[in-house]
C-alpha cells in the first residue's frame, strides 16, 4: 500500500476513502503551514502528495520525491507547482477545477457589494458606538443597478460572476482570449480589449490565471485608465495586480475602492494597504464553503487513488503529455 503525505487537514470523508483503500496517511495538522524545508526533508518517503496552494512544489522537491506517483493540488490553480518539471519526471499533477467556480464568484460579489456600500467601515462605526441615528450623508455608497461590470478572464469563475449580474440588470464587458457566445447571447455581453474595459467599467472583477503575461496586468498605466468612481475586485491571484500601484491609486482617489481576496506577496500585504478605509480585505477564502471544500477534497482523493491504482486521473493538467492514450499510469 502507498504512503501519502497531506500537507494540511482536509475533510474526514475524503481521508476515510484513502484509509479504506489501505493507504498510510501522514497529515500535517498544525495551524502553521508545513515548511518547504520540512517537505523537502520527508518527500522521498512518500508515493503520493496532496498539497495546498501555499506549498511550493518546485523541481528540487519533485526530484527528491523519486517515489511520487501523483501530486494532487487542493486548489483549482497550479502556479505553485513546476508543471514542466513534473511532466519531465512523469509525475501527474491534478487539481480541482470547476467545483469552486460558484463559491469564488459569490465571494467576488460579496467583496463588490461590501466595497460599494462601505460595509466593513460601517460595521466598525456601529461596533465602536459612533452610530447616533440616521443621517442623510452617512456612508454614501455606489449604486450597482444598471451599471457596467467588466470581467477580466471569462473562464469558469468569470462566467459565473457575470451570470450573477443578471439580478442587477448590468451592462457587461469582458476580456477573454476567445469569444464567449453564452455570455453574449444571455447577457448581451461585449468582448473588448482591456483598455476599453478599464475606461468604461464601473466595477472590474479579475478572474484570469496567473502567467508571466498576466503578472502586473493591472498597474500604473491601467489605473490611469479607470475613472475615479470605479471599484476593482481581485479573487484570482495576487500578482495579477501591482499592489504598490493599487495602494497609490486608492490613496490618491484615482479609483473609488477595491476588494481583495488574494495578495501579491501573500500572506504579507503591501505597506499602507491596511490603513485604507476604501479597500475590503478577505483572507483568501474564495472557495471557503463547507460543500465546496468537501468536493475539492473528494476530487483530490479520487485522482490520487486513480494514479495509485494505475488508472488515468480525471483532473490532471499534464497526464496527456506524460502518457499516451490507454497506456496507463
C-alpha positions as CSV (number, residue, x, y, z in Angstrom):
1,X,0.0,0.0,0.0
2,X,1.1,3.6,-0.6
3,X,2.3,6.2,1.8
4,X,0.6,9.6,1.2
5,X,1.7,12.9,2.6
6,X,-1.1,15.5,3.1
7,X,0.3,19.0,3.9
8,X,-2.9,20.3,5.5
9,X,-6.1,19.0,7.1
10,X,-8.8,18.0,4.5
11,X,-12.3,16.7,5.2
12,X,-12.6,13.4,7.1
13,X,-14.9,11.9,4.5
14,X,-12.1,12.2,1.9
15,X,-9.5,10.9,4.3
16,X,-11.6,7.9,5.1
17,X,-11.6,6.9,1.4
18,X,-7.8,6.7,1.5
19,X,-7.8,4.8,4.7
20,X,-10.4,2.3,3.4
21,X,-8.1,1.7,0.5
22,X,-5.4,0.6,2.9
23,X,-3.1,3.5,2.4
24,X,-0.9,5.0,5.1
25,X,-1.6,8.7,5.7
26,X,0.7,11.4,7.2
27,X,-1.2,14.6,7.7
28,X,0.2,17.9,8.7
29,X,-2.4,19.2,11.2
30,X,-0.6,22.1,12.6
31,X,-2.1,25.6,12.4
32,X,1.0,26.8,10.6
33,X,1.8,25.7,7.1
34,X,4.2,22.9,6.5
35,X,7.6,24.5,5.7
36,X,9.3,23.9,2.4
37,X,12.4,22.5,4.2
38,X,10.2,20.0,6.0
39,X,8.6,18.9,2.8
40,X,11.9,18.5,1.1
41,X,13.3,16.6,4.0
42,X,10.5,14.0,4.0
43,X,9.1,13.8,0.4
44,X,11.4,10.9,-0.5
45,X,9.4,8.6,1.8
46,X,6.0,9.1,0.0
47,X,4.2,7.7,-3.0
48,X,1.6,10.4,-3.2
49,X,1.4,14.1,-2.2
50,X,-1.8,16.1,-1.6
51,X,-0.7,19.7,-1.2
52,X,-2.1,23.1,-0.7
53,X,-1.8,26.2,-2.9
54,X,0.6,27.7,-0.4
55,X,3.1,24.9,-0.8
56,X,6.0,25.4,-3.2
57,X,6.4,22.3,-5.3
58,X,9.4,23.0,-7.4
59,X,11.9,20.9,-9.3
60,X,14.3,20.1,-6.4
61,X,11.3,18.9,-4.3
62,X,9.9,16.8,-7.2
63,X,13.3,15.3,-7.9
64,X,13.6,14.4,-4.3
65,X,10.2,12.7,-4.4
66,X,11.5,9.8,-6.5
67,X,8.6,7.6,-5.4
68,X,5.9,10.0,-6.3
69,X,3.1,8.7,-8.5
70,X,0.9,11.8,-8.2
71,X,0.8,15.3,-6.9
72,X,-2.8,16.5,-6.2
73,X,-3.2,20.2,-5.5
74,X,-6.1,21.0,-3.2
75,X,-6.9,24.0,-5.4
76,X,-8.1,24.9,-8.9
77,X,-4.9,26.7,-9.8
78,X,-1.4,25.2,-10.0
79,X,1.0,28.2,-10.2
80,X,2.7,26.8,-7.1
81,X,3.8,23.7,-8.9
82,X,6.6,23.4,-11.6
83,X,4.5,21.6,-14.2
84,X,7.3,21.3,-16.7
85,X,9.5,19.6,-14.1
86,X,6.6,17.3,-13.1
87,X,6.0,16.3,-16.7
88,X,9.6,15.6,-17.4
89,X,9.7,13.4,-14.2
90,X,6.5,11.7,-15.3
91,X,4.6,12.8,-12.2
92,X,0.9,13.5,-12.9
93,X,-0.3,16.8,-11.3
94,X,-4.0,17.0,-10.5
95,X,-6.2,20.0,-9.5
96,X,-9.8,20.7,-8.5
97,X,-11.3,22.7,-11.4
98,X,-14.9,23.8,-11.8
99,X,-16.1,22.8,-8.3
100,X,-15.2,26.1,-6.7
101,X,-16.4,28.4,-9.5
102,X,-19.7,29.3,-7.9
103,X,-18.3,29.8,-4.4
104,X,-15.5,32.1,-5.7
105,X,-17.9,34.1,-7.8
106,X,-20.1,34.5,-4.8
107,X,-17.1,35.8,-2.8
108,X,-16.3,38.2,-5.6
109,X,-19.8,39.6,-5.4
110,X,-19.6,39.8,-1.6
111,X,-16.4,41.9,-2.0
112,X,-18.1,44.1,-4.7
113,X,-21.1,44.8,-2.6
114,X,-19.1,45.4,0.6
115,X,-16.8,47.8,-1.2
116,X,-19.6,49.6,-3.0
117,X,-21.6,50.1,0.2
118,X,-18.8,50.6,2.8
119,X,-19.9,47.5,4.8
120,X,-16.6,47.0,6.8
121,X,-16.3,50.6,7.7
122,X,-20.0,50.8,8.6
123,X,-19.7,47.7,10.8
124,X,-16.7,49.2,12.7
125,X,-18.6,52.5,13.0
126,X,-21.5,50.8,14.7
127,X,-19.4,48.5,16.9
128,X,-17.4,51.5,18.2
129,X,-20.6,53.1,19.4
130,X,-20.4,56.0,17.0
131,X,-23.8,55.4,15.4
132,X,-26.2,58.1,16.8
133,X,-29.0,57.7,14.4
134,X,-29.9,58.1,10.7
135,X,-28.0,60.8,8.8
136,X,-28.6,61.7,5.1
137,X,-24.9,61.7,4.2
138,X,-23.7,58.7,6.3
139,X,-21.6,56.2,4.3
140,X,-23.0,57.1,0.9
141,X,-22.0,54.3,-1.5
142,X,-22.2,53.4,-5.1
143,X,-25.3,52.1,-6.9
144,X,-25.0,48.7,-8.7
145,X,-28.3,48.5,-10.6
146,X,-27.8,49.3,-14.3
147,X,-24.0,50.0,-14.0
148,X,-21.3,48.4,-16.1
149,X,-19.4,45.3,-14.9
150,X,-16.1,44.4,-16.5
151,X,-14.9,40.8,-16.3
152,X,-11.2,40.2,-16.9
153,X,-10.9,36.5,-17.7
154,X,-14.2,34.8,-18.7
155,X,-13.4,31.3,-17.7
156,X,-15.5,29.2,-15.3
157,X,-15.3,31.7,-12.4
158,X,-15.5,34.8,-14.5
159,X,-18.6,33.4,-16.3
160,X,-20.2,32.5,-13.0
161,X,-19.6,36.0,-11.8
162,X,-21.0,37.5,-15.0
163,X,-24.2,35.3,-14.8
164,X,-24.9,36.5,-11.3
165,X,-25.1,40.1,-12.5
166,X,-28.5,39.4,-14.1
167,X,-30.4,40.4,-11.0
168,X,-28.8,43.9,-11.2
169,X,-29.6,44.4,-14.8
170,X,-26.0,45.4,-15.5
171,X,-24.2,46.1,-18.8
172,X,-21.4,43.6,-19.2
173,X,-18.0,43.9,-20.8
174,X,-15.4,41.1,-20.8
175,X,-11.8,40.4,-21.8
176,X,-11.0,36.9,-22.9
177,X,-8.8,35.0,-25.3
178,X,-11.9,33.7,-27.0
179,X,-15.4,34.8,-27.7
180,X,-18.0,33.6,-25.1
181,X,-21.2,33.0,-27.1
182,X,-23.2,32.1,-24.0
183,X,-22.4,35.4,-22.3
184,X,-23.1,37.4,-25.4
185,X,-26.4,35.7,-26.1
186,X,-27.6,35.5,-22.5
187,X,-26.4,38.8,-21.1
188,X,-25.7,40.8,-24.3
189,X,-22.1,41.0,-23.2
190,X,-19.5,42.6,-25.4
191,X,-15.9,41.3,-25.8
192,X,-13.5,44.2,-25.7
193,X,-9.8,44.9,-25.3
194,X,-8.5,45.6,-21.8
195,X,-8.1,49.4,-22.2
196,X,-11.7,49.8,-23.2
197,X,-12.9,47.7,-20.3
198,X,-10.9,49.6,-17.8
199,X,-12.1,53.0,-19.1
200,X,-15.8,52.1,-19.3
201,X,-16.5,49.7,-16.4
202,X,-17.8,50.8,-13.1
203,X,-16.9,47.5,-11.5
204,X,-13.9,45.5,-12.6
205,X,-13.5,41.9,-11.5
206,X,-10.4,39.9,-12.2
207,X,-10.6,36.1,-12.9
208,X,-7.6,35.5,-15.1
209,X,-4.9,32.8,-14.4
210,X,-1.5,33.9,-13.3
211,X,1.0,33.6,-16.1
212,X,4.1,35.7,-17.0
213,X,1.8,37.7,-19.3
214,X,-0.7,38.4,-16.6
215,X,1.7,39.3,-13.8
216,X,1.1,43.0,-13.0
217,X,-1.6,43.1,-15.7
218,X,-3.1,45.9,-13.6
219,X,-0.5,48.5,-12.8
220,X,0.0,52.3,-13.0
221,X,-0.9,52.6,-16.7
222,X,-4.1,50.6,-16.1
223,X,-5.2,52.5,-13.0
224,X,-4.8,55.7,-15.1
225,X,-7.4,54.4,-17.5
226,X,-10.0,53.8,-14.8
227,X,-12.4,56.5,-13.7
228,X,-12.5,57.8,-10.1
229,X,-15.7,56.0,-9.3
230,X,-14.5,52.6,-10.4
231,X,-14.1,49.6,-8.0
232,X,-11.6,46.8,-8.5
233,X,-12.2,43.2,-7.3
234,X,-9.5,40.5,-7.4
235,X,-10.2,36.9,-6.5
236,X,-7.8,35.4,-9.0
237,X,-4.1,35.6,-8.0
238,X,-2.4,38.4,-6.1
239,X,0.4,39.2,-8.5
240,X,-2.0,40.0,-11.3
241,X,-2.3,43.4,-9.6
242,X,0.7,45.6,-8.8
243,X,-0.2,46.1,-5.1
244,X,2.0,49.1,-4.6
245,X,0.3,50.8,-7.6
246,X,-3.1,49.8,-6.1
247,X,-2.3,51.4,-2.8
248,X,-1.3,54.7,-4.6
249,X,-4.5,54.6,-6.7
250,X,-6.7,54.1,-3.6
251,X,-4.9,56.7,-1.5
252,X,-5.0,59.3,-4.2
253,X,-8.6,58.7,-5.2
254,X,-7.9,57.6,-8.7
255,X,-10.3,54.7,-8.1
256,X,-13.0,54.6,-5.5
257,X,-12.4,51.3,-3.8
258,X,-11.1,47.7,-4.1
259,X,-12.0,44.3,-2.7
260,X,-9.2,41.7,-2.5
261,X,-9.1,38.0,-1.6
262,X,-5.6,37.5,-2.8
263,X,-2.3,39.4,-2.4
264,X,0.9,39.9,-4.4
265,X,3.2,38.6,-1.7
266,X,0.6,36.5,0.2
267,X,0.2,36.4,3.2
268,X,2.2,39.6,3.5
269,X,0.4,42.8,2.5
270,X,1.7,45.9,0.7
271,X,2.6,48.6,3.2
272,X,-0.2,51.0,3.6
273,X,-3.0,48.7,2.4
274,X,-4.5,48.1,5.9
275,X,-4.5,51.8,6.6
276,X,-7.1,52.5,3.8
277,X,-10.8,52.5,4.5
278,X,-11.7,52.1,0.8
279,X,-10.4,48.6,0.5
280,X,-12.1,45.3,1.7
281,X,-9.6,42.6,2.6
282,X,-10.5,38.9,2.8
283,X,-8.0,36.1,3.8
284,X,-8.1,34.0,0.5
285,X,-11.5,32.5,1.2
286,X,-12.9,32.3,-2.3
287,X,-13.6,28.6,-2.1
288,X,-14.4,28.6,1.6
289,X,-17.8,27.0,1.8
290,X,-18.2,23.6,3.5
291,X,-19.7,21.9,0.4
292,X,-17.0,23.3,-1.9
293,X,-14.1,22.2,0.3
294,X,-15.7,18.8,0.7
295,X,-15.9,18.4,-3.0
296,X,-12.4,19.7,-3.5
297,X,-11.1,17.1,-1.1
298,X,-13.0,14.3,-2.7
299,X,-11.7,15.3,-6.2
300,X,-8.1,15.3,-4.9
301,X,-8.5,11.9,-3.2
302,X,-10.3,10.2,-6.2
303,X,-7.5,11.4,-8.5
304,X,-4.8,10.2,-6.1
305,X,-6.5,6.8,-5.9
306,X,-6.7,6.6,-9.7
307,X,-3.0,7.3,-10.1
308,X,-2.0,4.8,-7.3
309,X,-4.2,2.2,-9.0
310,X,-2.8,2.8,-12.5
311,X,-5.9,4.5,-13.8
312,X,-6.0,7.9,-15.6
313,X,-7.0,10.7,-13.2
314,X,-9.9,12.9,-14.2
315,X,-8.4,16.3,-13.4
316,X,-4.8,16.2,-14.4
317,X,-3.1,19.2,-16.0
318,X,-0.3,17.1,-17.6
319,X,-1.3,13.5,-17.8
320,X,-1.8,13.5,-21.6
321,X,1.7,14.9,-22.0
322,X,3.2,12.2,-19.9
323,X,1.3,9.1,-21.1
324,X,-0.1,8.1,-24.4
325,X,-3.8,7.3,-24.6
326,X,-4.6,4.0,-22.9
327,X,-1.1,3.3,-21.7
328,X,-2.0,3.6,-18.0
329,X,-0.1,5.4,-15.3
